[in-house]
Amino acid sequence: MMSMSSGTSHTKLRPRHANGRDELPLIRCKLVAFAFCHLLGFDLLLRLKAIHIQRLYRPESGRPEAYEHLQPILTRPIDWDLIRRQYDQMVKYATALRLGTAETEAILRRFTRSNVQHPTYKAFAELGKAIKTLFLCRYLHEETLRREIHEGLNVIEHWNGANDFVFFARRGELASNRTEDHELSMLSLHLLQNCMVYINTLMMQQVLSLPHWAERLTTADLRALTPLIWEHVNPYGRFELNMETGLDLSPNGP
């Protein structure tokens, strides 16, 4: 799992499993993502489940004996000369993404549409190796960073779970190719999400207003509360709406 952080923002990227044949291109795409995020002013924060198989790239060549205690996890050196030669092109592509004049998919397609890799793509991968090495060192050294990554991604995974629950028909797939239908589906999903969170918030406020619960819950319990729950919701069946009445969510309600 991945997230991009600039301050407190997080963006989730779904993982893709690779076989032996396409594993190398997938690894290089992740390295390119590190480089792009760095040039765009973001920190790409990964939750590394297989930390024991990660490798650190050597900062320079010609010193294979350097860093004696890190030898088991060191791999080949970074090609800084390639980065210098392609730096202007790398900045051009990153600027295009920032200004919205090009999409990431279009740029990567341009890099990899032939069997011979684009030199700028290779330079992005080399820069990504440097940024990933720095990230791995921070990840191992700073417990606060690991907590930030795990907490942020847990929130996003929980939100995606709510999406799957609400948007359950046809396994969440959009059956139509029309843009208007896609927009209607997404707007309806967001409306249902907001309604569910709003009603849950009102009901939780009602419960927490009772002295029994106010005295029982600790600060840690309150911090863990979320209105994004759906175990009590039945998504199936027919529901008759009466717009003349509403839920009694006052403090003295049932």
VOBA-1610 file (N, C-alpha, C; in pm, whole numbers, padded with zeros to 5 digits, always signed):
BEGIN
Met+00083-00118+00000Met+00000+00000+00000Met+00088+00124+00000Met+00032+00230-00058Met+00109+00353-00066Met+00024+00471-00023Ser+00090+00576+00016Ser+00021+00704+00035Ser+00116+00814-00003Met+00059+00926-00046Met+00139+01044-00074Met+00106+01148+00031Ser+00208+01206+00089Ser+00187+01299+00198Ser+00250+01433+00167Ser+00170+01537+00183Ser+00219+01674+00181Ser+00147+01744+00293Gly+00207+01749+00410Gly+00135+01792+00528Gly+00059+01674+00583Thr-00078+01678+00570Thr-00161+01570+00624Thr-00240+01498+00516Ser-00215+01526+00389Ser-00293+01462+00283Ser-00236+01324+00253His-00327+01233+00215His-00287+01097+00183His-00362+01052+00060Thr-00295+00980-00027Thr-00357+00924-00145Thr-00323+00777-00151Lys-00426+00695-00157Lys-00405+00551-00157Lys-00387+00501-00300Leu-00293+00408-00317Leu-00272+00339-00444Leu-00290+00191-00420Arg-00373+00128-00497Arg-00396-00015-00479Arg-00277-00095-00529Pro-00239-00201-00457Pro-00123-00281-00499Pro-00157-00369-00618Arg-00055-00403-00695Arg-00070-00497-00806Arg+00032-00607-00788His-00011-00731-00803His+00079-00844-00785His+00146-00875-00919Ala+00276-00901-00916Ala+00352-00925-01039Ala+00409-01065-01037Asn+00417-01125-01156Asn+00487-01251-01166Asn+00632-01225-01202Gly+00710-01329-01220Gly+00852-01311-01245Gly+00881-01234-01371Arg+00794-01246-01474Arg+00822-01183-01602Arg+00805-01032-01598Asp+00704-00983-01526Asp+00680-00838-01526Asp+00717-00773-01394Glu+00792-00841-01308Glu+00829-00785-01178Glu+00922-00666-01194Leu+01022-00674-01286Leu+01117-00565-01304Leu+01050-00436-01350Pro+00961-00437-01451Pro+00892-00313-01488Pro+00810-00255-01374Leu+00749-00341-01292Leu+00670-00291-01180Leu+00758-00222-01078Ile+00875-00280-01049Ile+00968-00218-00954Ile+01012-00082-01006Arg+01043-00075-01136Arg+01087+00052-01193Arg+00977+00156-01190Cys+00852+00114-01210Cys+00741+00210-01201Cys+00730+00269-01062Lys+00754+00187-00958Lys+00751+00238-00821Lys+00865+00336-00797Leu+00982+00307-00853Leu+01093+00399-00839Leu+01063+00531-00909Val+01001+00525-01027Val+00963+00646-01098Val+00862+00727-01017Ala+00772+00657-00947Ala+00676+00727-00863Ala+00746+00803-00751Phe+00849+00744-00691Phe+00928+00816-00590Phe+00986+00944-00649Ala+01042+00934-00770Ala+01107+01050-00832Ala+01006+01159-00865Phe+00893+01122-00925Phe+00791+01221-00961Phe+00740+01293-00837Cys+00710+01217-00732Cys+00658+01279-00609Cys+00760+01375-00549His+00887+01338-00554His+00992+01426-00501His+00997+01557-00579Leu+00992+01549-00711Leu+00998+01671-00793Leu+00872+01755-00777Leu+00760+01692-00743Leu+00634+01764-00725Leu+00617+01815-00583Gly+00713+01786-00496Gly+00706+01837-00360Gly+00630+01749-00263Phe+00610+01620-00297Phe+00542+01525-00210Phe+00641+01423-00157Asp+00606+01366-00042Asp+00677+01249+00010Asp+00590+01127-00018Leu+00640+01034-00095Leu+00569+00909-00120Leu+00597+00816-00003Leu+00494+00786+00074Leu+00508+00707+00196Leu+00447+00570+00175Leu+00529+00468+00176Leu+00484+00332+00155Leu+00476+00257+00286Arg+00375+00172+00296Arg+00371+00078+00408Arg+00441-00049+00362Leu+00559-00071+00413Leu+00645-00180+00366Leu+00621-00305+00450Lys+00545-00399+00395Lys+00519-00523+00467Lys+00638-00617+00458Ala+00712-00613+00348Ala+00827-00703+00329Ala+00956-00623+00345Ile+00972-00560+00461Ile+01088-00475+00485Ile+01217-00555+00480His+01210-00685+00507His+01332-00767+00513His+01393-00792+00375Ile+01319-00768+00268Ile+01375-00792+00135Ile+01413-00662+00065Gln+01397-00547+00131Gln+01432-00420+00070Gln+01584-00404+00064Arg+01630-00327-00034Arg+01773-00303-00053Arg+01800-00153-00061Leu+01917-00113-00011Leu+01962+00025-00018Leu+02060+00040-00135Tyr+02041+00145-00214Tyr+02129+00166-00329Tyr+02253+00244-00284Arg+02368+00202-00335Arg+02494+00267-00299Arg+02497+00410-00354Pro+02547+00506-00278Pro+02551+00645-00325Pro+02660+00672-00427Glu+02760+00585-00435Glu+02871+00607-00528Glu+02932+00474-00568Ser+02999+00474-00682Ser+03064+00352-00731Ser+03212+00355-00693Gly+03280+00242-00707Gly+03423+00234-00682Gly+03460+00211-00538Arg+03361+00197-00450Arg+03391+00172-00307Arg+03306+00054-00257Pro+03328-00065-00310Pro+03245-00179-00270Pro+03262-00218-00124Glu+03375-00176-00063Glu+03397-00214+00077Glu+03338-00115+00175Ala+03286-00002+00125Ala+03230+00100+00215Ala+03104+00048+00284Tyr+03073+00106+00400Tyr+02955+00071+00479Tyr+02957-00078+00513Glu+03056-00116+00590Glu+03082-00256+00620Glu+02961-00325+00680His+02891-00260+00772His+02781-00325+00842His+02653-00330+00759Leu+02651-00262+00645Leu+02532-00262+00559Leu+02549-00349+00435Gln+02662-00416+00424Gln+02691-00493+00304Gln+02580-00590+00264Pro+02514-00662+00357Pro+02411-00760+00315Pro+02290-00697+00246Ile+02265-00567+00269Ile+02144-00506+00211Ile+02177-00399+00108Leu+02303-00386+00070Leu+02340-00288-00031Leu+02334-00350-00170Thr+02296-00268-00268Thr+02293-00314-00407Thr+02369-00213-00492Arg+02350-00215-00622Arg+02437-00140-00713Arg+02424+00011-00693Pro+02525+00089-00734Pro+02524+00234-00712Pro+02427+00308-00803Ile+02392+00430-00762Ile+02301+00516-00838Ile+02379+00584-00950Asp+02318+00595-01066Asp+02382+00658-01182Asp+02352+00808-01179Trp+02435+00885-01105Trp+02412+01029-01092Trp+02436+01103-01224Asp+02527+01053-01306Asp+02553+01119-01434Asp+02430+01117-01524Leu+02358+01006-01525Leu+02236+00998-01605Leu+02132+01098-01555Ile+02122+01113-01424Ile+02027+01210-01367Ile+02064+01351-01409Arg+02193+01384-01406Arg+02237+01519-01446Arg+02205+01545-01593Arg+02231+01446-01679Arg+02208+01466-01822Arg+02060+01483-01855Gln+01974+01416-01781Gln+01831+01419-01811Gln+01751+01510-01717Tyr+01821+01586-01635Tyr+01750+01662-01531Tyr+01651+01762-01591Asp+01691+01834-01694Asp+01601+01932-01755Asp+01474+01866-01807Gln+01489+01750-01871Gln+01372+01678-01922Gln+01283+01629-01807Met+01345+01585-01699Met+01268+01539-01584Met+01185+01652-01526Val+01246+01770-01516Val+01173+01885-01464Val+01059+01923-01558Lys+01083+01910-01689Lys+00978+01943-01787Lys+00856+01854-01768Tyr+00877+01722-01753Tyr+00766+01631-01736Tyr+00695+01653-01602Ala+00772+01679-01497Ala+00710+01705-01366Ala+00628+01832-01370Thr+00677+01935-01440Thr+00602+02060-01452Thr+00473+02039-01529Ala+00478+01954-01633Ala+00357+01924-01710Ala+00251+01860-01621Leu+00293+01772-01531Leu+00198+01710-01439Leu+00142+01812-01341Arg+00228+01899-01289Arg+00183+01998-01192Arg+00083+02095-01255Leu+00106+02135-01378Leu+00019+02231-01446Leu-00104+02165-01509Gly-00106+02032-01510Gly-00220+01961-01568Gly-00221+01956-01718Thr-00108+01983-01782Thr-00102+01978-01928Thr-00073+01837-01978Ala-00045+01742-01889Ala-00023+01604-01928Ala-00064+01514-01811Glu-00105+01392-01844Glu-00144+01294-01744Glu-00032+01193-01724Thr-00027+01138-01603Thr+00078+01042-01570Thr+00077+00923-01665Glu-00042+00872-01693Glu-00053+00755-01781Glu+00003+00785-01919Ala-00026+00905-01970Ala+00023+00941-02104Ala+00175+00951-02106Ile+00233+01005-01999Ile+00379+01018-01994Ile+00445+00880-01985Leu+00395+00794-01899Leu+00453+00661-01886Leu+00435+00580-02014Arg+00322+00600-02083Arg+00302+00531-02210Arg+00404+00577-02313Arg+00437+00705-02310Arg+00537+00757-02403Arg+00674+00699-02373Phe+00704+00680-02246Phe+00834+00624-02208Phe+00847+00478-02248Thr+00741+00401-02237Thr+00752+00256-02246Thr+00680+00196-02367Arg+00647+00276-02465Arg+00571+00222-02578Arg+00658+00139-02671Ser+00790+00144-02658Ser+00879+00059-02736Ser+00962-00025-02641Asn+01033-00124-02695Asn+01113-00213-02612Asn+01235-00143-02553Val+01284-00039-02620Val+01399+00036-02571Val+01348+00145-02477Gln+01394+00142-02353Gln+01345+00237-02254Gln+01393+00378-02285His+01307+00472-02255His+01338+00613-02274His+01447+00654-02174Pro+01549+00732-02215Pro+01656+00771-02121Pro+01606+00854-02004Thr+01503+00936-02028Thr+01448+01014-01918Thr+01379+00923-01817Tyr+01313+00820-01868Tyr+01250+00723-01778Tyr+01355+00654-01691Lys+01467+00618-01752Lys+01576+00558-01675Lys+01629+00655-01570Ala+01637+00783-01606Ala+01685+00883-01511Ala+01588+00898-01394Phe+01457+00896-01423Phe+01358+00899-01316Phe+01378+00780-01222Ala+01404+00662-01279Ala+01425+00543-01196Ala+01549+00558-01108Glu+01655+00617-01163Glu+01777+00637-01084Glu+01752+00735-00970Leu+01681+00844-00999Leu+01647+00939-00893Leu+01557+00873-00790Gly+01464+00789-00838Gly+01377+00717-00745Gly+01453+00626-00652Lys+01563+00568-00699Lys+01645+00484-00613Lys+01704+00564-00497Ala+01748+00685-00526Ala+01805+00770-00421Ala+01697+00809-00319Ile+01579+00849-00370Ile+01472+00892-00280Ile+01421+00774-00198Lys+01410+00656-00261Lys+01363+00539-00188Lys+01462+00499-00079Thr+01592+00509-00108Thr+01693+00475-00008Thr+01681+00568+00114Leu+01663+00697+00088Leu+01644+00791+00198Leu+01517+00757+00278Phe+01411+00722+00205Phe+01286+00688+00272Phe+01302+00564+00360Leu+01371+00462+00309Leu+01390+00340+00388Leu+01467+00368+00517Cys+01567+00454+00507Cys+01643+00490+00628Cys+01553+00562+00728Arg+01471+00654+00680Arg+01378+00724+00769Arg+01276+00628+00828Tyr+01226+00538+00744Tyr+01123+00444+00788Tyr+01174+00355+00901Leu+01297+00312+00892Leu+01354+00226+00995Leu+01391+00305+01121His+01427+00430+01104His+01478+00510+01216His+01366+00578+01295Glu+01259+00621+01227Glu+01158+00704+01293Glu+01029+00626+01315Glu+01000+00599+01439Glu+00875+00530+01474Glu+00755+00619+01442Thr+00770+00750+01462Thr+00658+00841+01434Thr+00618+00836+01287Leu+00715+00821+01196Leu+00684+00811+01053Leu+00607+00682+01025Arg+00649+00573+01085Arg+00578+00446+01063Arg+00435+00456+01114Arg+00417+00521+01228Arg+00282+00538+01281Arg+00196+00625+01190Glu+00255+00733+01138Glu+00182+00822+01048Glu+00134+00747+00925Ile+00223+00664+00867Ile+00187+00589+00746Ile+00075+00490+00775His+00089+00414+00882His-00010+00312+00913His-00144+00374+00950Glu-00145+00479+01030Glu-00270+00542+01070Glu-00341+00604+00950Gly-00265+00674+00865Gly-00327+00737+00749Gly-00387+00635+00654Leu-00316+00526+00628Leu-00366+00425+00536Leu-00480+00345+00596Asn-00481+00326+00727Asn-00593+00257+00790Asn-00722+00335+00773Val-00714+00469+00784Val-00832+00553+00765Val-00884+00539+00622Ile-00792+00543+00526Ile-00833+00534+00387Ile-00890+00396+00354Glu-00829+00291+00408Glu-00881+00157+00384Glu-01021+00142+00443His-01044+00204+00559His-01177+00199+00619His-01277+00271+00531Trp-01238+00386+00475Trp-01326+00462+00387Trp-01357+00382+00261Asn-01258+00315+00205Asn-01281+00233+00087Asn-01372+00115+00119Gly-01361+00063+00241Gly-01453-00043+00283Gly-01598+00005+00284Ala-01617+00130+00329Ala-01753+00188+00326Ala-01801+00205+00183Asn-01711+00243+00092Asn-01748+00255-00049Asn-01796+00121-00104Asp-01722+00014-00073Asp-01760-00118-00121Asp-01895-00161-00065Phe-01923-00123+00059Phe-02052-00159+00120Phe-02167-00085+00054Val-02150+00044+00030Val-02257+00124-00029Val-02274+00092-00177Phe-02165+00081-00248Phe-02167+00064-00393Phe-02151-00084-00426Phe-02244-00167-00374Phe-02226-00312-00379Phe-02275-00374-00509Ala-02366-00309-00582Ala-02423-00370-00702Ala-02316-00392-00809Arg-02322-00508-00874Arg-02228-00544-00980Arg-02082-00533-00934Arg-02061-00563-00806Arg-01926-00563-00746Arg-01858-00426-00760Gly-01939-00320-00761Gly-01884-00185-00767Gly-01836-00142-00903Glu-01865-00219-01007Glu-01820-00183-01141Glu-01921-00090-01208Leu-01868+00003-01287Leu-01953+00093-01365Leu-01986+00026-01497Ala-02114-00006-01517Ala-02153-00083-01634Ala-02160+00003-01760Ser-02182+00132-01744Ser-02199+00220-01860Ser-02067+00282-01901Asn-02057+00319-02029Asn-01940+00391-02080Asn-01964+00540-02091Arg-02082+00585-02053Arg-02117+00727-02065Arg-02064+00805-01945Thr-02001+00916-01974Thr-01947+01000-01867Thr-02056+01048-01773Glu-02172+01079-01828Glu-02283+01127-01745Glu-02327+01022-01644Asp-02328+00894-01687Asp-02366+00788-01594Asp-02261+00770-01485His-02135+00785-01520His-02028+00774-01420His-02042+00884-01316Glu-02066+01007-01363Glu-02081+01120-01270Glu-02201+01100-01178Leu-02312+01049-01235Leu-02431+01026-01153Leu-02405+00920-01047Ser-02334+00814-01085Ser-02304+00707-00989Ser-02215+00759-00876Met-02113+00837-00910Met-02022+00888-00808Met-02090+00991-00717Leu-02173+01077-00775Leu-02245+01175-00694Leu-02343+01105-00599Ser-02408+01000-00648Ser-02500+00924-00563Ser-02424+00854-00450Leu-02308+00799-00484Leu-02225+00734-00381Leu-02184+00834-00274His-02138+00951-00314His-02097+01053-00217His-02215+01099-00132Leu-02333+01112-00194Leu-02452+01153-00118Leu-02486+01050-00011Leu-02484+00921-00047Leu-02515+00816+00049Leu-02409+00810+00159Gln-02284+00828+00123Gln-02178+00831+00224Gln-02202+00943+00325Asn-02228+01062+00274Asn-02249+01177+00362Asn-02371+01157+00451Cys-02478+01099+00395Cys-02598+01075+00476Cys-02569+00974+00587Met-02497+00867+00553Met-02465+00765+00653Met-02379+00823+00764Val-02277+00902+00728Val-02190+00962+00828Val-02268+01061+00914Tyr-02357+01138+00852Tyr-02436+01238+00926Tyr-02528+01170+01029Ile-02601+01067+00985Ile-02693+00998+01076Ile-02614+00928+01188Asn-02504+00865+01152Asn-02422+00799+01254Asn-02368+00898+01356Thr-02330+01017+01310Thr-02279+01119+01401Thr-02387+01162+01499Leu-02509+01183+01449Leu-02618+01222+01538Leu-02649+01113+01641Met-02650+00988+01598Met-02680+00879+01690Met-02568+00861+01793Met-02442+00878+01750Met-02332+00866+01845Met-02334+00980+01945Gln-02370+01100+01902Gln-02382+01213+01994Gln-02490+01187+02098Gln-02599+01124+02052Gln-02707+01092+02146Gln-02660+00994+02253Val-02587+00892+02212Val-02537+00793+02308Val-02434+00855+02402Leu-02343+00935+02347Leu-02237+00994+02429Leu-02289+01099+02525Ser-02410+01149+02502Ser-02467+01247+02595Ser-02516+01183+02725Leu-02527+01050+02725Leu-02571+00981+02846Leu-02458+00978+02948Pro-02485+01009+03074Pro-02379+01013+03176Pro-02304+00880+03189His-02375+00771+03170His-02311+00640+03184His-02194+00625+03088Trp-02214+00661+02963Trp-02107+00648+02865Trp-02003+00758+02880Ala-02045+00875+02919Ala-01949+00984+02936Ala-01846+00952+03043Glu-01888+00880+03146Glu-01796+00843+03254Glu-01714+00719+03220Arg-01766+00637+03129Arg-01701+00509+03101Arg-01591+00519+02995Leu-01608+00606+02897Leu-01513+00615+02786Leu-01392+00697+02825Thr-01275+00648+02790Thr-01151+00718+02815Thr-01117+00808+02696Thr-01008+00885+02710Thr-00964+00970+02600Thr-00925+00887+02478Ala-00861+00774+02503Ala-00823+00686+02392Ala-00946+00629+02322Asp-01052+00598+02399Asp-01176+00548+02339Asp-01239+00654+02250Leu-01244+00776+02298Leu-01305+00885+02220Leu-01225+00912+02094Arg-01093+00902+02102Arg-01010+00926+01985Arg-01032+00820+01878Ala-01072+00700+01919Ala-01092+00591+01824Ala-01232+00590+01763Leu-01321+00673+01811Leu-01457+00674+01758Leu-01459+00729+01616Thr-01545+00672+01533Thr-01563+00719+01396Thr-01708+00701+01356Pro-01766+00797+01286Pro-01904+00781+01237Pro-01911+00696+01110Leu-01797+00650+01062Leu-01795+00571+00939Leu-01812+00423+00974Ile-01933+00388+01018Ile-01967+00250+01053Ile-02094+00212+00977Trp-02107+00084+00946Trp-02222+00041+00867Trp-02275-00096+00906Glu-02224-00153+01017Glu-02270-00285+01057Glu-02419-00288+01089His-02475-00174+01127His-02616-00167+01165His-02707-00130+01047Val-02650-00118+00928Val-02725-00074+00810Val-02757-00194+00722Asn-02883-00202+00677Asn-02925-00307+00584Asn-02934-00247+00444Pro-02844-00282+00353Pro-02845-00220+00220Pro-02947-00281+00126Tyr-03016-00389+00167Tyr-03106-00459+00078Tyr-03252-00429+00113Gly-03341-00461+00024Gly-03484-00448+00050Gly-03542-00317+00000Arg-03666-00293+00034Arg-03741-00175-00009Arg-03763-00085+00112Phe-03737+00042+00096Phe-03750+00137+00206Phe-03850+00245+00166Glu-03953+00259+00248Glu-04054+00362+00224Glu-04015+00488+00300Leu-04000+00598+00229Leu-03960+00724+00291Leu-04083+00809+00322Asn-04086+00861+00441Asn-04189+00956+00481Asn-04121+01089+00508Met-04136+01182+00416Met-04067+01310+00426Met-04129+01401+00532Glu-04240+01358+00593Glu-04306+01439+00695Glu-04253+01409+00835Thr-04179+01299+00850Thr-04126+01262+00981Thr-03976+01243+00971Gly-03914+01234+01087Gly-03770+01214+01091Gly-03730+01136+01215Leu-03606+01098+01224Leu-03556+01027+01340Leu-03554+01118+01462Asp-03594+01064+01574Asp-03589+01140+01699Asp-03448+01122+01757Leu-03361+01218+01728Leu-03223+01211+01774Leu-03192+01316+01879Ser-03295+01361+01948Ser-03272+01456+02056Ser-03213+01384+02176Pro-03147+01457+02267Pro-03084+01391+02383Pro-03181+01308+02465Asn-03310+01345+02466Asn-03408+01272+02546Asn-03488+01173+02462Gly-03444+01149+02338Gly-03517+01060+02249Gly-03505+00916+02294Pro-03577+00825+02228Pro-03576+00684+02267Pro-03441+00621+02239
//
